[in-house]
């Protein structure tokens, strides 16, 4: 884990910009989530995202980032992250879709992800989504000044494994601010009481990525779409969170 001297501390004015951006992002992602239904394509969701970006007068965080070709990451079932929207990907009842989205507002980034059932999910998929969301809730509780980065990672791993699932190990949460990905990297696994000390003013994109089967993943030939190696489903949730001297402050809630 990264040295805490490299983790940026945001000023009060920067935090207020990120809070405003986080609220805009939350509104956009909530709207996209409500549009999910059988028969829709992931490209339909991309177009809806672009319309909402224009309406809110904010920029996409992902479009063009390291060459990524869309504004939205839309990953279905065994796709873990970075699914590229396509007119050929049609949502079916019983699917689960991960919507990962970020915006740039007044030079600061916000990042958020949810997993949504298309129609009604089967019991195993619902249990996977519930555990992944619980892992995010539990790791956020550890995101307070005086704790260590490993406390966050440990909470994710324990919650997921206690539910009988496995955390993704190759992809992490991260610091966020003027850059989409800042120090530190925040793994989905780790030991409590280890890593840099958390300080007031740090802002993290905390994300939980949990697989129904093994933790291993692989990347498709498009160079972006990450899938589970065993073909089983995966879920993903994320919030942008501010460290304070009191309770964690979820900027995208």
Backbone torsions as a table, in degrees:
resi	resn	phi	psi	omega
1	UNK	NA	153.5	-172.3
2	UNK	-71.2	152.7	175.0
3	UNK	-67.8	137.4	-174.7
4	UNK	-66.7	-18.1	179.6
5	UNK	-66.8	-17.9	-179.6
6	UNK	-95.2	-3.2	-179.0
7	UNK	-88.6	120.6	-175.6
8	UNK	-70.0	143.0	172.2
9	UNK	-104.6	123.2	-178.2
10	UNK	-83.5	146.4	175.0
11	UNK	-79.7	167.4	179.8
12	UNK	-60.0	-40.1	-179.2
13	UNK	-68.7	-37.5	177.3
14	UNK	-65.8	-39.5	179.2
15	UNK	-62.7	-40.5	-179.3
16	UNK	-66.9	-34.5	174.4
17	UNK	-64.7	-45.0	-179.3
18	UNK	-66.1	-32.8	177.5
19	UNK	-66.4	-43.9	178.8
20	UNK	-64.2	-42.6	177.5
21	UNK	-63.9	-39.4	179.2
22	UNK	-62.4	-36.5	178.9
23	UNK	-69.1	-38.2	176.6
24	UNK	-64.1	-44.9	179.3
25	UNK	-60.5	-44.3	179.5
26	UNK	-58.4	-44.4	-179.3
27	UNK	-62.2	-43.0	-179.6
28	UNK	-64.8	-46.9	-176.3
29	UNK	-69.0	-34.8	175.2
30	UNK	-61.5	-42.2	179.4
31	UNK	-65.2	-43.6	178.8
32	UNK	-62.8	-40.8	-179.8
33	UNK	-60.9	-38.9	-178.3
34	UNK	-71.0	-20.6	-179.6
35	UNK	-83.0	-14.8	-176.7
36	UNK	-63.4	125.6	178.2
37	UNK	-161.4	159.3	177.6
38	UNK	-58.5	141.3	178.1
39	UNK	95.2	-18.4	177.2
40	UNK	-75.9	148.7	172.8
41	UNK	-99.2	160.7	177.0
42	UNK	-68.3	-23.7	175.2
43	UNK	-70.2	-34.0	173.6
44	UNK	-56.9	-41.2	179.3
45	UNK	-68.4	-37.0	176.3
46	UNK	-61.4	-45.2	179.3
47	UNK	-64.1	-39.1	177.4
48	UNK	-63.7	-40.2	178.3
49	UNK	-62.1	-43.1	-179.7
50	UNK	-64.5	-39.2	177.1
51	UNK	-62.3	-41.5	179.9
52	UNK	-68.7	-35.9	175.4
53	UNK	-59.8	-44.4	179.0
54	UNK	-65.8	-41.7	-179.3
55	UNK	-62.2	-40.4	-178.1
56	UNK	-87.3	-7.7	179.1
57	UNK	60.0	46.6	175.2
58	UNK	-127.4	163.5	-177.8
59	UNK	-100.1	150.0	174.5
60	UNK	-72.4	141.8	178.5
61	UNK	-82.0	-30.5	-169.4
62	UNK	-94.0	-30.8	-174.7
63	UNK	-60.2	116.9	-179.2
64	UNK	85.5	-7.4	-179.5
65	UNK	-67.8	115.0	-175.4
66	UNK	52.1	27.2	177.6
67	UNK	91.1	5.0	179.8
68	UNK	-62.7	132.6	-168.3
69	UNK	-91.0	9.3	-176.0
70	UNK	-142.7	171.1	177.1
71	UNK	-88.2	-27.5	-174.0
72	UNK	-116.4	143.2	166.4
73	UNK	-100.1	121.2	-177.0
74	UNK	-126.8	103.0	-170.9
75	UNK	-115.5	123.7	-172.9
76	UNK	-104.6	134.0	169.9
77	UNK	55.4	-103.6	-176.5
78	UNK	-82.6	-1.5	173.1
79	UNK	-78.7	125.5	-174.4
80	UNK	-82.8	-56.8	-178.2
81	UNK	-150.0	165.5	169.6
82	UNK	66.5	26.3	174.3
83	UNK	-66.9	126.4	-177.9
84	UNK	-83.4	125.9	178.4
85	UNK	-57.9	142.8	-176.8
86	UNK	-150.3	143.4	176.2
87	UNK	-68.9	-13.4	-179.7
88	UNK	-89.9	-12.0	-178.9
89	UNK	-94.5	101.2	-176.4
90	UNK	-100.5	128.6	-179.5
91	UNK	-73.2	136.7	179.0
92	UNK	-118.5	151.2	177.0
93	UNK	-58.2	131.5	-178.0
94	UNK	99.0	-14.6	174.4
95	UNK	-67.5	159.8	163.4
96	UNK	-121.9	140.1	-177.8
97	UNK	-127.1	133.8	175.7
98	UNK	-95.0	122.9	176.6
99	UNK	-108.1	109.9	-179.2
100	UNK	-114.0	124.5	-171.3
101	UNK	-146.1	145.4	177.4
102	UNK	-141.1	154.5	177.6
103	UNK	-131.9	160.9	172.7
104	UNK	-115.1	118.9	-177.8
105	UNK	-131.0	118.0	179.5
106	UNK	50.5	46.0	174.2
107	UNK	75.8	7.9	178.4
108	UNK	-124.7	143.2	-177.4
109	UNK	-95.6	150.9	167.9
110	UNK	-133.0	150.2	-173.6
111	UNK	-141.5	138.1	-176.1
112	UNK	-155.6	149.3	176.8
113	UNK	-146.5	147.3	174.3
114	UNK	-138.0	157.1	171.1
115	UNK	-113.7	129.6	-172.7
116	UNK	-124.1	136.7	174.3
117	UNK	-80.3	138.3	173.9
118	UNK	-91.5	109.6	-171.2
119	UNK	71.5	-127.9	-179.6
120	UNK	-113.9	126.0	179.5
121	UNK	-80.9	153.6	174.0
122	UNK	-68.8	166.1	-174.0
123	UNK	-58.7	-42.2	-178.4
124	UNK	-64.7	-41.8	179.0
125	UNK	-66.1	-39.6	178.6
126	UNK	-64.8	-40.0	178.5
127	UNK	-65.0	-38.6	176.8
128	UNK	-62.9	-46.4	179.2
129	UNK	-63.6	-42.6	-180.0
130	UNK	-62.2	-42.5	-179.4
131	UNK	-67.0	-38.2	-179.5
132	UNK	-68.2	-39.6	176.5
133	UNK	-67.7	-40.3	177.7
134	UNK	-63.5	-36.9	177.7
135	UNK	-62.8	-39.8	177.2
136	UNK	-66.1	-46.6	179.2
137	UNK	-57.5	-43.2	-177.1
138	UNK	-71.4	-36.0	179.5
139	UNK	-72.2	-32.0	177.5
140	UNK	-64.1	-35.3	178.4
141	UNK	-60.5	-27.2	180.0
142	UNK	-85.5	-8.0	-174.4
143	UNK	-86.1	71.8	-179.6
144	UNK	-138.3	151.6	-177.6
145	UNK	-55.7	135.5	-179.9
146	UNK	100.5	-27.7	173.9
147	UNK	-75.4	174.8	178.4
148	UNK	-113.7	159.4	-177.6
149	UNK	-58.7	-36.4	179.6
150	UNK	-62.8	-24.2	177.5
151	UNK	-64.4	-37.3	177.7
152	UNK	-65.7	-51.7	-177.6
153	UNK	-61.1	-41.4	-179.1
154	UNK	-63.6	-39.4	-179.8
155	UNK	-63.1	-38.1	177.9
156	UNK	-63.6	-51.8	-175.8
157	UNK	-61.5	-45.5	-176.9
158	UNK	-64.0	-44.1	-178.8
159	UNK	-62.2	-45.8	-178.3
160	UNK	-66.1	-46.8	-176.2
161	UNK	-71.4	-33.1	175.9
162	UNK	-62.9	-26.9	178.8
163	UNK	-88.1	-1.0	177.0
164	UNK	92.6	15.5	-178.8
165	UNK	-115.0	178.7	-179.9
166	UNK	-127.0	142.3	179.4
167	UNK	-85.6	147.0	172.8
168	UNK	-69.5	136.1	-174.8
169	UNK	-108.3	-20.4	-175.4
170	UNK	-85.0	-14.3	-176.2
171	UNK	-125.4	148.5	-168.0
172	UNK	-136.8	164.6	163.1
173	UNK	-74.5	-179.7	-171.5
174	UNK	-165.4	161.0	168.2
175	UNK	-67.4	159.1	-177.9
176	UNK	-151.9	150.5	-179.7
177	UNK	175.5	-116.2	175.6
178	UNK	-69.7	-19.9	172.7
179	UNK	-116.1	148.9	-178.7
180	UNK	-64.2	-41.7	178.5
181	UNK	-119.7	111.0	176.7
182	UNK	-115.8	169.3	172.1
183	UNK	-67.1	142.8	6.2
184	UNK	-100.0	167.0	163.8
185	UNK	-79.0	142.2	-175.8
186	UNK	-125.5	95.0	-177.2
187	UNK	-65.3	161.2	175.2
188	UNK	-81.8	4.7	-179.5
189	UNK	-144.4	154.3	178.1
190	UNK	163.0	176.7	-178.7
191	UNK	-100.0	133.6	175.1
192	UNK	-63.0	148.0	176.7
193	UNK	80.2	9.0	179.5
194	UNK	-118.0	164.2	175.3
195	UNK	88.6	178.8	-177.6
196	UNK	-59.5	148.0	175.8
197	UNK	-75.0	135.3	179.8
198	UNK	-80.1	139.1	-176.6
199	UNK	-128.9	149.7	176.7
200	UNK	-54.3	132.7	177.8
201	UNK	99.9	-10.4	173.1
202	UNK	-73.7	143.8	177.2
203	UNK	-127.0	127.3	-176.3
204	UNK	-122.9	144.7	165.2
205	UNK	-92.8	98.1	-178.3
206	UNK	-89.1	123.5	-177.4
207	UNK	-137.4	140.2	179.7
208	UNK	-114.4	126.0	178.5
209	UNK	-123.4	115.7	-170.7
210	UNK	-129.7	134.0	-179.8
211	UNK	-104.9	145.0	175.8
212	UNK	-69.6	-29.3	179.4
213	UNK	-110.1	-134.7	-179.2
214	UNK	-70.5	164.6	-176.3
215	UNK	-81.4	-16.5	-173.3
216	UNK	-67.1	145.3	177.7
217	UNK	-131.1	168.0	170.9
218	UNK	-146.0	160.7	-177.0
219	UNK	-106.7	135.3	-179.9
220	UNK	-71.6	172.2	-176.0
221	UNK	-66.5	-16.7	177.1
222	UNK	-69.8	-8.0	177.0
223	UNK	83.0	-1.8	-176.4
224	UNK	-125.7	-51.6	-170.6
225	UNK	-66.5	118.5	179.3
226	UNK	-98.2	129.1	-179.9
227	UNK	-123.2	161.5	174.2
228	UNK	-71.4	140.1	-177.9
229	UNK	-65.7	-30.5	-177.4
230	UNK	-95.3	1.6	176.8
231	UNK	82.4	-0.1	179.3
232	UNK	-81.7	165.8	-172.5
233	UNK	-74.8	160.6	179.5
234	UNK	-138.0	151.2	177.2
235	UNK	-127.9	158.7	-172.7
236	UNK	-151.8	127.7	172.9
237	UNK	-134.1	150.6	-176.7
238	UNK	-155.8	142.6	170.9
239	UNK	-135.3	153.6	169.7
240	UNK	-93.3	123.9	-167.6
241	UNK	-128.7	133.8	176.4
242	UNK	-97.7	132.8	173.4
243	UNK	-82.0	129.8	177.0
244	UNK	-127.9	178.3	175.7
245	UNK	-77.2	-10.6	179.4
246	UNK	-117.4	-133.4	-178.7
247	UNK	-70.5	150.9	175.6
248	UNK	-58.6	145.3	-177.3
249	UNK	-111.8	106.0	-177.9
250	UNK	-82.7	109.3	-173.9
251	UNK	-76.3	-16.8	-179.9
252	UNK	-109.0	22.5	-179.7
253	UNK	-97.6	NA	NA
